[in-house]
């Protein structure tokens, strides 16, 4: 029930649209019917853009992994692409089924600031 409430709060605050909220609610329902734990795709990006910190933390059910690209700001997508991480390829892996664990872990420095990117299945 708490997950559904969080999704509705995200709609109210404008973080997600109605279509995304419906997909999230369907995933929550599917999980409650499924046996076993829900696998989640976690994306964590800690970087800087023009000297300002950029933090992206996204947790999505694997069933909705395709939505991860819609949640990422353009700066985060550019950072991923600049580090050779192709989100489309990762999503193909997820659709095929991946074991739990880290898919991508990058620690680098850009313009004198640390950049950390972590994509994992939990």
C-alpha positions as CSV (number, residue, x, y, z in Angstrom):
1,X,0.0,0.0,0.0
2,X,2.9,2.4,0.8
3,X,4.3,1.9,-2.7
4,X,1.0,2.9,-4.3
5,X,0.8,6.0,-2.1
6,X,4.3,7.0,-3.1
7,X,3.4,6.7,-6.8
8,X,0.3,8.9,-6.3
9,X,2.5,11.5,-4.5
10,X,4.9,11.4,-7.5
11,X,2.0,12.2,-9.8
12,X,0.8,15.0,-7.6
13,X,4.2,16.6,-7.4
14,X,4.6,16.2,-11.2
15,X,7.6,13.8,-11.0
16,X,5.8,11.3,-13.2
17,X,2.9,11.5,-15.6
18,X,-0.2,9.5,-15.7
19,X,1.2,7.0,-18.2
20,X,4.3,6.3,-16.1
21,X,2.2,6.1,-12.9
22,X,-0.1,3.5,-14.4
23,X,2.9,1.4,-15.5
24,X,4.3,1.7,-12.0
25,X,1.0,0.7,-10.4
26,X,0.8,-2.3,-12.7
27,X,4.3,-3.4,-11.7
28,X,3.4,-3.1,-8.1
29,X,0.3,-5.3,-8.7
30,X,2.3,-7.8,-10.7
31,X,4.8,-8.1,-7.9
32,X,2.2,-8.7,-5.3
33,X,0.8,-11.6,-7.5
34,X,4.3,-12.9,-8.2
35,X,6.2,-15.3,-6.0
36,X,9.7,-14.3,-4.9
37,X,11.2,-10.9,-4.3
38,X,10.9,-8.0,-6.8
39,X,14.1,-7.2,-8.6
40,X,14.9,-3.5,-8.9
41,X,17.1,-1.6,-11.3
42,X,19.1,1.0,-9.3
43,X,20.8,3.9,-11.0
44,X,23.0,6.2,-8.9
45,X,24.8,9.1,-10.5
46,X,26.7,11.7,-8.4
47,X,28.4,14.3,-10.6
48,X,28.8,18.0,-11.1
49,X,27.5,20.2,-13.8
50,X,28.9,23.7,-14.1
51,X,30.2,23.4,-10.5
52,X,26.8,22.4,-9.1
53,X,26.3,18.9,-7.7
54,X,24.0,16.6,-9.7
55,X,22.5,13.6,-7.9
56,X,20.3,11.1,-9.6
57,X,18.9,8.2,-7.6
58,X,16.4,6.0,-9.5
59,X,14.9,2.7,-8.3
60,X,12.6,1.0,-10.7
61,X,11.2,-2.5,-10.8
62,X,13.0,-4.5,-13.5
63,X,9.6,-4.8,-15.3
64,X,9.8,-1.1,-15.9
65,X,13.5,-0.7,-16.7
66,X,12.7,1.0,-20.0
67,X,11.3,4.0,-18.0
68,X,14.7,4.7,-16.5
69,X,15.7,6.7,-19.5
70,X,12.7,9.0,-19.1
71,X,13.7,9.7,-15.4
72,X,17.3,10.7,-16.2
73,X,18.0,14.3,-16.8
74,X,20.0,15.2,-20.0
75,X,23.1,15.9,-17.9
76,X,23.1,12.3,-16.5
77,X,22.5,10.8,-20.0
78,X,25.4,12.8,-21.4
79,X,27.6,11.7,-18.5
80,X,26.7,8.1,-19.1
81,X,27.3,8.4,-22.9
82,X,30.6,10.2,-22.3
83,X,31.8,7.3,-20.1
84,X,30.9,4.7,-22.8
85,X,27.7,3.5,-21.0
86,X,25.0,2.8,-23.5
87,X,21.7,2.7,-21.7
88,X,19.9,0.9,-24.5
89,X,22.4,-2.0,-24.3
90,X,21.9,-2.2,-20.6
91,X,18.1,-2.3,-21.0
92,X,18.5,-5.1,-23.5
93,X,20.5,-7.1,-21.0
94,X,17.8,-6.5,-18.3
95,X,15.0,-7.7,-20.7
96,X,17.0,-10.9,-21.3
97,X,17.4,-11.4,-17.6
98,X,20.4,-10.6,-15.6
99,X,21.6,-11.9,-12.2
100,X,21.7,-9.6,-9.2
101,X,24.7,-7.4,-8.8
102,X,26.5,-4.5,-10.4
103,X,26.0,-3.9,-14.2
104,X,28.1,-0.7,-14.4
105,X,30.3,1.0,-11.8
106,X,32.3,4.1,-12.9
107,X,34.4,6.4,-10.7
108,X,36.1,9.2,-12.5
109,X,36.9,12.9,-12.3
110,X,35.6,15.5,-14.6
111,X,36.5,19.2,-14.4
112,X,38.2,18.6,-11.1
113,X,35.1,17.0,-9.5
114,X,34.4,13.3,-8.8
115,X,31.9,11.5,-10.9
116,X,30.3,8.3,-9.7
117,X,27.9,6.1,-11.7
118,X,26.4,2.9,-10.4
119,X,23.8,0.7,-12.2
120,X,22.8,-2.5,-10.4
121,X,20.1,-5.1,-10.1
122,X,19.0,-5.7,-6.5
